[in-house]
């Protein structure tokens, strides 16, 4: 498990750290899968109005990501110490993966 800094002054300062915690390609793929499933669940929520889709999206998104960290990356997810920056970092990384700027 890697040591985490206590505080970051901005998201711009946090994001390089966030990326360093996602060096394993399987972990990145699981994040991508989790985000994709979470978006699909949000679409189902919007289409059906069934609030269980929100829970399903959270479980899918965080479940995939945490498996990536605990099993493949062997570190503790940044979500536990920096939940807002980590959530934002996950979606920025997802967008960069879609654009081909970060490899799977």
N, C-alpha and C positions, 0 to 999 in steps of 0.2 A: 504494500500500500504506500502511495506517495504522500509526502507531507504537503499540506495546503497552506498558502498564505492566509493570514487572518482577515485582511481587508483589501479592497481594491477601491481606488478613487473614482473609477469610471468603468463603463462597459468596455471601452477601448483598451483599457489596461487589463481587464479580465479576460478578454477573448483569446489572446495568445496562450494564456494559461489553460483556458478551456480546450483549445485545440491540442495542446500538449498532453492532455488527459485522454485524448482520443487517437492515439498513435496506431492502435491495432485496427487493421482493416475490417475484421469481423465485427468489432465493436461499432465502427462507423456504419457498416451495413445494417446492423441491428437497430441503430438509431434511425437510419433512413426508413427501414421497414416499420418501426414503431410510429414514426411521424406520418407515413403514408396511411397506415391503419387508423391512426387518430383522425386524420382528415376524412377518411371514408366514414368513420363513425359520426363525425360532425355532419356530414352530408346526410347520413341516415337520420340523425336527430332532426335536422331541418326538414327533411321530407316526411317524417312520421310524427314528429312532436313527442316521441317517446323518450323520456328523460334517461332511461337506462342506457341509451346510446352514449350519453356523456360519460357515464361510469365506464362503459366498454372502451371508449376512447382513451381515458386516463389509464386504465389497466393495460391496454395495448401499447400505448406510447411509453409509459414508464416501465412496464414489464420488460419490453424488448431492450430498452436502454440499460436497465439495471442488470439484466443477464449479461449484456455486453461488457459491462464494467466488472462485475464480480467474477465471471467465468473467464473472459478473454483478456480484458485489460488488466485485471488483478489490482484494481484501485477502487476507492470509494467515490461514488458519484458526487459531482460538485453540487448537485441539488440539495444535499444535506446541509451544506454550509452557506451556499450562495444561491438560494432557490430562484430568485428573479433573474439574476444574470445568467444562471444556468439555463433557464427556460428560454430566454432570449438567444443565448448562444446556440442552443439546439436548433432553433429555427433559422438562424443565420447560417449555421453549418449545413443544414438541409438545403437552403437556397443555393449555397456555394457548390454543393454536390450536384444539384440539378443543372447548374451552369457549367459544370465540368471543371471548376476551380479547385475542388478537393476530390481526390480519388476515393473510390469505394474500397 
